Amino acid sequence: MDCSRYLLVTDVDGTLLDHTGTVPARNREAIAAFMQAGGGFCIASGRSRLSVQCLLERIDLTVNRPCVLINGAMLYDYDKARVASLTPLPPVAEPFMHQVLREFPYVGAEVFVPDGIVMIRDNALLTHHRRYEEPPGSFIEVALSSVPWGKVLFAVPPENMSTLQAYCEAHAQPGLHFVASSDHYFEMMATKADKGEGVRTLARQFGYDLSHVAAIGDYYNDVEMLTAAGVPAVPDNAPKAMKQMFPHVVCRCEEGAVGALLEELMAQC
C-alpha cells in the first residue's frame, strides 16, 4: 500500500479528539497505518505553537507534515522547530482592535504571535482559556510593535456574539477578515489567512495535488479548509449547516471520524 500522494489535515476539538479530549482508538490506529504507508498527516488548529506541541505530547500523537496553526495564519514544522509560513495581520489591525475594545467593554482580547500569546484585556472567558486551554508558557510579554500578529482572539458572551460580529463586519478595514471559532470566540485575521490558505500553502510546499488532499473539520472556522481540499469531510456531530455544505459525512468524533476518513483513503492507495 502506497499512500504517499495523499495528505490528511484534521481539525482537533470535535474532530480528531472526542468531547473528553481523547483520541479514539480507531483514529490512532488509522493514522499510524496511513503514515506507515507514506501518507502525510497534520492538524489544523486555532491554537498557539506551544499549545499544539503540548497537545501532541499529551495525546502521544505524531505528525509528519507542518501543522496549520492560528487558524491558518502560520504553518509550523515541529520536526525542524521552525515557522514554515506566516501570513500576518496588516498594521491597521491594532487600531481596529482598540476600537472594538472601546465599543464593547465586556469583550476580552488576546493577540497570537509566532512565539506565543499576548493578553490585551482579560475577561472570564479568557481566564478559562488561559487556565484550561493553553499551557502557561504560551503567554508572553513582548512589544507588539516588534512582532508580526497572527490573529486577534476576541472573547465575547454567546448572547453578544451576533452584535460583535455585525459591528466588525460593518466597520472592518481593508485587509481584515473575521471568523467565529466557537459560540464565544471571534477572531480577526489577515484577509488571506485562513485554514484553507494554510492547506494550499502546505500542498504547494510538499507537491501535493489538491485533489489528493483530504480535510476534516466540524465547525465554521473549518469551511475554508474544507473548501480548499479535494476530499472534504465532516463528522456527524458537526452543525446541520456544515453537513449541508459538505455532504461527505462520516461518523461522530467519538466514534473515530478521522479514522473513518483515513480508511476510505487507504482503500484507494
Secondary structure in CASP SS format (residue, H / E / C, confidence):
PFRMAT SS
TARGET T0000
AUTHOR 0000-0000-0000
METHOD secondary structure of the structure
MODEL  1
M C 1.00
D C 1.00
C C 1.00
S C 1.00
R C 1.00
Y C 1.00
L E 1.00
L E 1.00
V E 1.00
T E 1.00
D C 1.00
V C 1.00
D E 1.00
G C 1.00
T C 1.00
L C 1.00
L E 1.00
D C 1.00
H C 1.00
T C 1.00
G C 1.00
T C 1.00
V C 1.00
P C 1.00
A H 1.00
R H 1.00
N H 1.00
R H 1.00
E H 1.00
A H 1.00
I H 1.00
A H 1.00
A H 1.00
F H 1.00
M H 1.00
Q H 1.00
A C 1.00
G C 1.00
G C 1.00
G E 1.00
F E 1.00
C E 1.00
I E 1.00
A E 1.00
S C 1.00
G C 1.00
R C 1.00
S C 1.00
R H 1.00
L H 1.00
S H 1.00
V H 1.00
Q H 1.00
C H 1.00
L H 1.00
L H 1.00
E H 1.00
R H 1.00
I H 1.00
D C 1.00
L C 1.00
T C 1.00
V C 1.00
N C 1.00
R C 1.00
P C 1.00
C E 1.00
V E 1.00
L E 1.00
I H 1.00
N H 1.00
G H 1.00
A C 1.00
M E 1.00
L E 1.00
Y E 1.00
D E 1.00
Y C 1.00
D C 1.00
K C 1.00
A C 1.00
R E 1.00
V E 1.00
A E 1.00
S E 1.00
L E 1.00
T C 1.00
P C 1.00
L C 1.00
P C 1.00
P C 1.00
V C 1.00
A H 1.00
E H 1.00
P H 1.00
F H 1.00
M H 1.00
H H 1.00
Q H 1.00
V H 1.00
L H 1.00
R H 1.00
E H 1.00
F C 1.00
P C 1.00
Y C 1.00
V C 1.00
G E 1.00
A E 1.00
E E 1.00
V E 1.00
F E 1.00
V E 1.00
P C 1.00
D C 1.00
G E 1.00
I E 1.00
V E 1.00
M E 1.00
I E 1.00
R E 1.00
D C 1.00
N C 1.00
A H 1.00
L H 1.00
L H 1.00
T H 1.00
H H 1.00
H H 1.00
R H 1.00
R H 1.00
Y H 1.00
E H 1.00
E C 1.00
P C 1.00
P H 1.00
G H 1.00
S H 1.00
F E 1.00
I C 1.00
E C 1.00
V C 1.00
A C 1.00
L H 1.00
S H 1.00
S H 1.00
V C 1.00
P C 1.00
W C 1.00
G C 1.00
K E 1.00
V E 1.00
L E 1.00
F E 1.00
A E 1.00
V C 1.00
P C 1.00
P H 1.00
E H 1.00
N H 1.00
M H 1.00
S H 1.00
T H 1.00
L H 1.00
Q H 1.00
A H 1.00
Y H 1.00
C H 1.00
E H 1.00
A H 1.00
H H 1.00
A C 1.00
Q C 1.00
P C 1.00
G C 1.00
L E 1.00
H E 1.00
F E 1.00
V E 1.00
A E 1.00
S C 1.00
S C 1.00
D C 1.00
H C 1.00
Y E 1.00
F E 1.00
E E 1.00
M E 1.00
M E 1.00
A E 1.00
T C 1.00
K C 1.00
A C 1.00
D C 1.00
K H 1.00
G H 1.00
E H 1.00
G H 1.00
V H 1.00
R H 1.00
T H 1.00
L H 1.00
A H 1.00
R H 1.00
Q H 1.00
F H 1.00
G C 1.00
Y C 1.00
D C 1.00
L H 1.00
S H 1.00
H H 1.00
V E 1.00
A E 1.00
A E 1.00
I E 1.00
G C 1.00
D C 1.00
Y C 1.00
Y H 1.00
N H 1.00
D H 1.00
V H 1.00
E H 1.00
M H 1.00
L H 1.00
T H 1.00
A H 1.00
A C 1.00
G C 1.00
V E 1.00
P E 1.00
A E 1.00
V E 1.00
P E 1.00
D C 1.00
N C 1.00
A C 1.00
P C 1.00
K H 1.00
A H 1.00
M H 1.00
K H 1.00
Q H 1.00
M H 1.00
F C 1.00
P C 1.00
H C 1.00
V E 1.00
V E 1.00
C C 1.00
R C 1.00
C H 1.00
E H 1.00
E H 1.00
G C 1.00
A H 1.00
V H 1.00
G H 1.00
A H 1.00
L H 1.00
L H 1.00
E H 1.00
E H 1.00
L H 1.00
M H 1.00
A C 1.00
Q C 1.00
C C 1.00
END
